[in-house]
Amino acid sequence: MTNVKKCDQEMRNRDIKTIDNKCKETNTFILSTNKPVKAICEKAGKPFGQMTVSLQPFPIIVCELKSDVSSTPCQYSGKRLTRYLVIGCENGFPVHFDRDLVNLPAHFEN
């Protein structure tokens, strides 16, 4: 996923919907290979509540629903952003994207 104009296509191709098969309101695509994202769970992140926050920002594409959740087909608009990632890690692996942050909290900055 590299093009903000392809949100509809990517969401459809990956069959990204809610548990009850409705349009998902928002989905974030991290524009990175696996290694830098996995590193957040190791040396490139710090604890952030129950999650881990990246110490470096990542490019992302956020696809937001512009149609009703029950509409078919689902229609999305995309935005390309650069944000810090807040993720859930288990056994050194990222397992959940929680949210993105515009700024790293001041107490994390070196």
N, C-alpha and C positions, 0 to 999 in steps of 0.2 A: 504494500500500500504506500504509494508515494505521491499520489495526485488527489488534491482536495475535491476534485470534480468527479471522483470515482467512488464516493461513499456509498451511493445506492448499489452499485455493482459489487463492491467488496462485501457489504453487509449481506447481500443476497447470496453471493458465491460461498461465503463462509457460514451461511444459515444462522446468522446472529439474531436471536429473538429472545424474548422473555421466556420464563418457564411455561407460561400459559399460551405460548405461541403468538404473542402480540409483538408489535414493533418495539424494539428497545429504544428508549429515549435518547441515550448518549452512549457512544462507544469510542474509546481512545485507542489508536494504533501508535505503538512506539516505533519510530523509524531508526532501528538499530539492529545489529546482529545480536545473537544470544549472549555472547561473551561479556560485553559491557553491562548488560542488564543483570546477568548472573553475578557480576562483580559487586553490584550494589549489596547483595546479601553477604558478601565477604568483606573486602577492604574498602570498597568505594561507596559505602553507606554508613549511616549511624542510626541507632535506635530512635524511633519517633512514636512514642506511645507503644502500642502493640505491633506497630509496623516498622519499616525501615525507610529512611529518606535518602535519596541519592545526593552525593556531594557535588555532582556536576549536573548541569541541565542537559536534557535530551530533546531532540526534535520529535514532535508528535503531530498526529492529525486527529482532531476531535470531530467526529461525525455526530451531528445533532438532528434529531427528528424534526422535520418541518411539516409533516402531515399528522393526522390523528393516530393514536396508537393502534386503533382497530382498522385503519385504512389498509387497502391492498392495491398496489404494492406500497411498501414503506418508502418514504421519500426523505432524503437527508441532505443537509448542507454541511460542508466541511471547512474547517479552519486549520491552517498550519501554524503551530506555535512552538516555542522552545520553553520547556518547563522542567523543574525538579520533579522527580517521581517519588511517590509514596507507595510502597509495595509491601505485600506480605511475603515472608520467607519461611521455608521449612527445610530443615536439613541442608542449608546452603543454597537452596534453589528458590527462585521467584515463583510464587503460586497464585498471587492475587494482585491486581492493580487496584489500589484504593482511590487515589486521586493524584492530581498534579498541583504543584505550587508555583506561583510566579516568582517568589523570592524564597531563598533559604532562610529559616529563622536565624536571627542574629547570633544566638549562642552556638550555632553550628559553624559559623564562618571562622576561618583560620586567621 
